[in-house]
Amino acid sequence: MKSILRLSTFTIFSVFLLSSCVKEVVVAEPQSPITGSWVLTAASEGDSYGWSPFYTGLENGVFTMYNNGTALYDDADVSMQGSWYITNVSGAYFDEYGGYYNGPHQALQLRLSDPYTHSSIDLSFDNVSFYGNSFTATYFNGNLVERYSFSRY
C-alpha cells in the first residue's frame, strides 16, 4: 500500500512538472528611425546668403538601412554594401536651416563600397534630424553647410 501511495505521489508530481507552462518573454530590440529604404530627394549648399542645389550622383539610387547597422545602396549601375551608425554627440553643428548651435545632437555616418567597381560612398554628417517619413542631415565642409534631404522609398 505504501509503495502504491509513493508511486501515485511521484506520478502526480511528475505529471505536474512535465505539463507546467513555460512563459517566454521576447524583448524586441528598439528600431532606429533610420531603418528602412530611403531616396535622396535634395542636396544643397548654403551660407549666410542662401542655399544652392547641387547634384551628388546619389539621387537615382535607394539606400536601405537595416536595424543591425548594415546598409545597402542600389542604383541602375552599382550595388554597394556597408554600414551606418548614429551617435549622440555634443558640440558645434549647423541645422538644416543653416543655424549654428552648440549642444547635444545626433551625428550620422554612412560608409558603403563595391569591391568590383571600386565605387564607394562615405557620408559623415555632423547633424541628423528625423521627421517621420523624412530626415535631413547636414555637414559643414569648412566653407559651406551641405544639406541632404531623404524621404522614405
N, C-alpha and C positions, 0 to 999 in steps of 0.2 A: 504494500500500500504506500509506504514511504517512497519507494522508487517511482511509482506512478505519479505521485504528487510532485516529486522533484523533476521528473520528465515533463509534466504538464507546465510547471512554472518555467522551466527552461524553454519549452516550446513557445509559450506565450511571450516571454521576454525576447526570444529570437525573432518571432513574427513582428513584434513591435519595432525592434531595431531595423529590420530589413524593410519595413513598409513606411518608416517615417519619412517625412518630406525634407528635402534639402532646398533651401532658398538660396538662389544665386543672384547677387546684385552686380549688374554691369554698369560701370560708371563710364559714361560717354566722355570722350576727350572733347574739350571745348573747341569749336570750329572757329578758325580765324575769319575775319570779314573778307579777306582776300581770296579765300578758297573758291575756286570756280574758274570759268573761262571769261576772258576779257579781250577787248579790242581797244587799241589806241585811237581815240576819236579826235584828238587835237594836241598839237605841241606848239609852244610859243616861247619867245624870249622877251623879257621885259626889263625896264629900268624906270627911272622917275618920269620919263617922257611917254611911256605907254608900252603896249605889247605888240609884237610882230610874229605872225605864224611862221613856222619853218617845217620842212619835210624831214622826217627822221629815217625813212625807209622801212619802218616797222608798222606802218598804217594798214598794210594788206594782210597781216597775219593775226593769229589768235594765240594769246598767252593763256595757258592753263596752269593754275596753281593748285597743288594738292595739299591737304592738311598736314602731311608728313614733311613738308618743306621742299619737295621736289617740284620742278616746273618744266613745262614744255612750251616751245614756240613753233608754230607751223604756218607757213605761207605756201604759195604755189611753187616756190623754188627750193626751199630748205626746211628741214625739221631739226630743231635744236633741243637739247636736254640740259638740265642744270638744277639749280636750287634758288630758293628765295628765303629771306628771313626778315622779320620786323623786330626792331629793338626799341625799347624805351630809353630815350636819351634826354639829357638836359644840356642846354647850351643855346647858342645863337642859331637862328634859322629864318628863312623867308617863307611866308604862307603863300597860298595860291593867288592872292591879290597883290603880292609884292610887298606886303607889310613885314617889317623887321621885328622879330621878337626874340626874347631870351628867356628860356624856361624849359619845362618838361614837354616833350613831344615824341612822336614815333618817327623812326627812320626806316627806309626800305632798301634792301639790297637784292638785286636780281642778276644772277650770273648763269648764262646759257652758252652752249657751244655745240658745234657739229664737227666731229673728228674727220669726216670725209671731205667736206668742203673747206674746212678750217675757218668757218664763219663763227662769230661769237657776238654775244650781246652782254654788256656789262653796265648795268644801270645802278647807280648809287645815289639814292635820293636822300636829301637832308631832312625832308619832312613829307609825311603822307597823311591825308585826311580822307576818311570814308564817309560816304553819303548813301548807304543802301545799295543801289544798283550802279554806283559810280564811285570812283575815287580819283583824287588829284595828288600828284607828287611833284615836289619842287627840288631844284638843285641850284646852288649858287656857283657859277663857273669862274668866279674871280672878277668878272665884269658885269654879267647879266644874270638874271634869275631865269632858269629854264623851268617851264611848267608843262607837265604831261597830264592829260586827262584821259581816263579809261572808263569804259562802260561795259556792262555785262554783255556777253555774246549770246 
